C-alpha cells in the first residue's frame, strides 16, 4: 500500500514502534559485543526516522548512538589484534599481515622481517621477579617501535620474542633499522627500572621478494620466519646483543659486532 493511502496520524505511531524495536534489538546485541549487527539495527532505525520526516532530535540521538557503537566496535577489533601485556600486535595479526604483504606487489617488491629475542630473559625473571620481567617486555616494545618508519610494525611472536615487519625496504635499510633498535635497547637506562638490571636483544633479519599473488604465498611468511630464526641463532651463538643477516649466501653481523666477533654459520635449512 502506498504511503499516501495511510492516514497521517498512523505513520508516527507505526514508525515509533519500529524505531523502538530496532533500538531494543541494537541494545541487546551491543551488550553481547555484537557491534556490527547492533550498528545495522540502529542504521535501520535512523533510516525510518529520516523517511517519515520526524523532528531532528531523534535522528541526532541515533547518530550519537551509531557513533558510539562504531567506536566500541573499532576498540573491540583493535583489542582482538593486540597483545594484552605489551600492546604490540599479536601472532594472529602477524600471520595475516605477512600473507597479505607477501602477496602485495605495492611494497617496493620486498618485505624484511627482523626476529627479536631478549637475551638471558629467564635470568631477569629469576633474579628480579616476573613483575619486573613484564615491565621489561613492555619497555622493550616501546624501544623497538620508537623508530619504526610508516608502514612497519612490531608483533609479539611468543614469550620474549618479537617480530619487526618492514615492508618496502631493501636489506641494508632493514639491517640498519634493526641495528638501531638493538642499540636503543642496549643503551636504555635499565637501572632506573631496578638496580642491577641490564637488557640486550639479539636479532635475525631476512629479506624476501613479494610475489604479487597472495593466494600462492601462504608458505612464504613461514619460511621467512624460519630463516629469521636461524639467523637469530647465529646472533645468539656469535655472542648475543647482535644483529645477524644473510648477504651473498653468507651470514654477517651488523655494526661493530661484525668487526670484533667470529660469526657462527646459520643452522641447516636456510637457503
ZAMARGU-4260 file (C-alpha; in steps of 0.2 Angstrom, whole numbers, plus 5000, padded with zeros to 4 digits):
<rodrens>
0) 5000/5000/5000 | 5007/5017/4995 | 5011/5029/5010 | 4998/5042/5003 | 4984/5030/5007
5) 4989/5028/5025 | 4981/5041/5037 | 4994/5053/5043 | 4990/5050/5061 | 4996/5032/5060
10) 5013/5035/5052 | 5021/5042/5068 | 5015/5028/5079 | 5020/5014/5067 | 5036/5022/5064
15) 5039/5024/5083 | 5036/5006/5086 | 5048/5000/5073 | 5061/5013/5079 | 5059/5007/5097
20) 5060/4988/5091 | 5076/4992/5081 | 5084/5001/5096 | 5079/4987/5108 | 5087/4974/5097
25) 5103/4985/5095 | 5105/4987/5113 | 5104/4969/5116 | 5116/4965/5103 | 5128/4978/5109
30) 5128/4971/5126 | 5133/4955/5119 | 5148/4963/5109 | 5139/4960/5093 | 5143/4978/5087
35) 5141/4976/5068 | 5123/4969/5070 | 5119/4982/5083 | 5125/4996/5071 | 5114/4989/5057
40) 5099/4990/5068 | 5102/5007/5073 | 5105/5012/5055 | 5088/5005/5051 | 5080/5015/5065
45) 5089/5031/5058 | 5083/5027/5041 | 5065/5025/5047 | 5065/5041/5057 | 5073/5051/5042
50) 5060/5043/5030 | 5045/5049/5039 | 5052/5067/5042 | 5051/5066/5061 | 5060/5080/5071
55) 5079/5082/5071 | 5080/5077/5090 | 5078/5059/5087 | 5089/5057/5072 | 5103/5066/5082
60) 5101/5054/5096 | 5103/5039/5085 | 5118/5047/5076 | 5126/5048/5093 | 5122/5030/5097
65) 5129/5024/5080 | 5145/5034/5083 | 5147/5026/5100 | 5144/5009/5093 | 5157/5012/5079
70) 5170/5017/5092 | 5166/5002/5103 | 5167/4990/5088 | 5184/4998/5082 | 5190/4997/5100
75) 5185/4978/5101 | 5193/4975/5084 | 5209/4983/5090 | 5210/4973/5106 | 5207/4957/5096
80) 5224/4960/5087 | 5234/4967/5101 | 5245/4958/5114 | 5237/4961/5131 | 5253/4964/5140
85) 5264/4974/5128 | 5250/4981/5117 | 5261/4976/5102 | 5251/4967/5088 | 5248/4948/5092
90) 5253/4932/5082 | 5236/4931/5073 | 5238/4949/5066 | 5257/4945/5061 | 5252/4929/5052
95) 5238/4938/5042 | 5248/4953/5038 | 5263/4944/5032 | 5252/4934/5020 | 5245/4950/5014
100) 5261/4958/5012 | 5270/4944/5003 | 5256/4944/4990 | 5257/4963/4988 | 5267/4970/4974
105) 5265/4988/4980 | 5278/4987/4994 | 5293/4990/4983 | 5293/4971/4979 | 5300/4966/4996
110) 5297/4963/5014 | 5310/4962/5028 | 5307/4953/5044 | 5318/4955/5060 | 5315/4942/5073
115) 5320/4949/5090 | 5324/4939/5106 | 5328/4946/5123 | 5345/4939/5129 | 5345/4929/5146
120) 5327/4934/5149 | 5324/4919/5161 | 5338/4926/5172 | 5329/4943/5173 | 5313/4934/5179
125) 5323/4923/5191 | 5333/4937/5198 | 5321/4951/5199 | 5304/4943/5198 | 5290/4941/5184
130) 5283/4959/5188 | 5300/4966/5183 | 5300/4954/5168 | 5283/4961/5162 | 5289/4979/5164
135) 5305/4974/5154 | 5294/4967/5140 | 5284/4982/5139 | 5299/4994/5139 | 5307/4984/5125
140) 5292/4985/5114 | 5292/5004/5116 | 5310/5004/5111 | 5308/4993/5096 | 5293/5003/5090
145) 5300/5021/5093 | 5310/5022/5077 | 5299/5012/5066 | 5295/5020/5049 | 5277/5022/5042
150) 5270/5005/5037 | 5281/4995/5048 | 5275/4987/5064 | 5280/4976/5079 | 5271/4960/5084
155) 5274/4948/5099 | 5279/4931/5091 | 5278/4922/5108 | 5286/4923/5125 | 5300/4936/5124
160) 5301/4935/5105 | 5295/4949/5094 | 5295/4952/5076 | 5298/4969/5067 | 5290/4969/5049
165) 5297/4981/5037 | 5288/4982/5021 | 5296/4991/5006 | 5314/4992/5012 | 5330/4985/5005
170) 5341/4973/5015 | 5353/4987/5020 | 5340/4998/5027 | 5331/4984/5036 | 5348/4979/5044
175) 5351/4997/5049 | 5334/4999/5057 | 5337/4983/5067 | 5354/4988/5072 | 5347/5005/5078
180) 5333/4996/5088 | 5346/4984/5096 | 5357/4998/5101 | 5342/5008/5108 | 5338/4993/5120
185) 5356/4991/5125 | 5359/5009/5130 | 5342/5011/5139 | 5345/5016/5157 | 5338/4999/5164
190) 5345/5003/5181 | 5330/5015/5183 | 5318/5001/5182 | 5328/4991/5195 | 5346/4992/5201
195) 5357/4980/5193 | 5346/4976/5178 | 5354/4975/5161 | 5344/4970/5145 | 5350/4967/5127
200) 5342/4958/5112 | 5348/4948/5098 | 5340/4949/5081 | 5339/4939/5064 | 5335/4949/5049
205) 5328/4941/5032 | 5323/4949/5016 | 5310/4942/5004 | 5304/4947/4987 | 5285/4948/4986
210) 5276/4938/4973 | 5261/4949/4969 | 5249/4934/4971 | 5243/4932/4988 | 5234/4915/4985
215) 5251/4907/4981 | 5261/4914/4996 | 5254/4906/5012 | 5271/4896/5014 | 5282/4911/5011
220) 5279/4920/5028 | 5283/4904/5037 | 5298/4901/5028 | 5304/4919/5031 | 5301/4917/5049
225) 5311/4901/5050 | 5326/4909/5041 | 5325/4924/5053 | 5325/4911/5067 | 5341/4903/5060
230) 5349/4920/5059 | 5344/4924/5077 | 5353/4908/5082 | 5368/4915/5073 | 5367/4931/5083
235) 5365/4921/5099 | 5379/4909/5096 | 5390/4924/5090 | 5390/4932/5107 | 5372/4939/5108
240) 5367/4958/5108 | 5369/4957/5089 | 5360/4958/5073 | 5363/4944/5060 | 5358/4944/5042
245) 5362/4935/5026 | 5371/4943/5011 | 5378/4933/4996 | 5374/4917/5005 | 5384/4921/5020
250) 5380/4926/5037 | 5386/4943/5044 | 5384/4953/5060 | 5379/4971/5059 | 5388/4986/5066
255) 5403/4985/5077 | 5399/4967/5082 | 5404/4962/5064 | 5421/4968/5066 | 5425/4960/5083
260) 5417/4943/5083 | 5418/4926/5074 | 5401/4923/5065 | 5393/4906/5068 | 5385/4899/5052
265) 5366/4898/5052 | 5358/4882/5056 | 5354/4870/5042 | 5339/4873/5032 | 5342/4890/5026
270) 5343/4895/5008
</rodrens>
